[in-house]
Amino acid sequence: MWSYTQAVVSTQSTGEKESETVARQVIAHPKYLSAKNVCVYVAMEEEVRTDTLIKDILARKKGLFVPYFNRDEMVMVRIRDVEDYNSLPVDTYGVRQPTDYKEREDAILTSGLDLILCPGLGFTKHGHRIGRGKGYYDNYLSKYERARGIVPYTIALAFRTQILENIPCTPSDRTLDDVIFAAE
């Protein structure tokens, strides 16, 4: 007999397996291997988990940056080590986020980024993305380009079920360079 609890456990198990598969693909990606500074989101429940990637970035002594969100914008700030990451407070959405972001290194103002690993709710294989509707990543990439004259390489991390044929786009939507997901 089927039950809601079994369905949730199955989905969580599938999500964890797909997250590990995606993490292995990212860790083997040439842009990841060559990157000195990497920004990665701290996953919400319905997103590809990033804990493995965060630990790998720090173990390889790469610069780790995570997003800090406020109502108006997103900034990418440095995380020093695993202890620093583990000590980040959890916000109302259940996401670890630095509250001392003004005291942390801002990627645009300091060392820059080589790679941004992006979340989303839906993606095409061609790099189009649906986020949560506030334009944080699109606006950040535009701001980064204005400030530094380049844009870091961008990779979306997706579950199989998030890959769509088409996504409506506007002129302000940024196309990502790559989309990594667990193939069937």
C-alpha positions, -999 to +999 in steps of 0.1 A: +000+000+000+013+035-010+016+062+016+026+099+017+055+091+041+069+065+017+066+090-012+085+117+007+112+092+017+115+080-019+118+116-032+144+125-006+164+094-014+162+102-051+172+138-045+202+128-024+213+103-050+209+128-079+227+154-058+257+131-053+257+123-091+256+160-099+283+168-074+306+142-090+300+157-124+308+192-112+340+180-094+352+165-127+342+195-148+372+214-163+359+248-153+355+236-117+390+221-117+406+253-130+386+277-108+403+295-080+371+311-066+338+294-067+304+306-056+278+280-047+243+284-033+233+268+000+206+245-010+169+248-001+149+215+002+138+213-034+173+221-049+203+200-056+222+196-024+255+214-023+272+202+010+295+178-009+306+206-032+311+231-004+333+206+015+353+198-017+358+235-026+373+241+009+393+208+009+409+219-024+417+253-009+396+272-034+379+304-024+344+296-014+317+323-018+280+319-009+251+343-016+237+367+010+202+378+001+184+409+013+152+424-002+170+444-028+200+424-039+223+395-036+261+396-028+285+368-028+306+366+004+336+345+014+333+315+037+367+308+053+364+271+063+341+243+073+337+257+108+327+291+094+302+274+071+288+252+099+284+283+122+263+302+097+228+309+112+198+294+095+173+319+081+135+317+080+137+297+048+159+271+064+191+282+046+224+290+061+232+326+054+259+350+069+244+378+089+278+395+091+280+398+053+292+435+055+323+423+073+331+395+048+350+396+016+327+406-013+336+387-045+330+417-068+350+441-048+380+418-041+392+386-057+364+379-082+348+346-092+357+321-118+326+299-114+291+303-101+270+272-094+233+283-097+201+269-083+167+272-099+132+256-102+135+247-139+161+247-167+165+239-203+195+220-216+205+252-234+210+272-202+177+290-197+166+291-161+135+298-139+144+310-105+121+322-078+111+353-097+131+381-080+159+381-106+187+378-080+211+358-102+203+377-134+209+410-116+240+398-099+256+386-132+248+420-148+262+439-118+293+417-119+298+423-156+295+461-151+320+461-122+346+437-136+341+437-173+336+399-175+311+373-163+321+341-144+314+308-160+279+297-148+266+261-142+231+253-132+227+222-109+194+204-116+174+173-108+162+154-139+126+165-132+137+201-135+148+198-171+122+213-194+119+217-232+112+254-231+112+282-206+098+317-213+126+342-213+128+380-212+156+402-224+169+406-188+173+368-183+208+356-184+216+323-202+238+300-182+269+284-197+261+248-187+235+227-170+245+196-150+219+170-141+217+133-134+209+117-167+187+086-167 
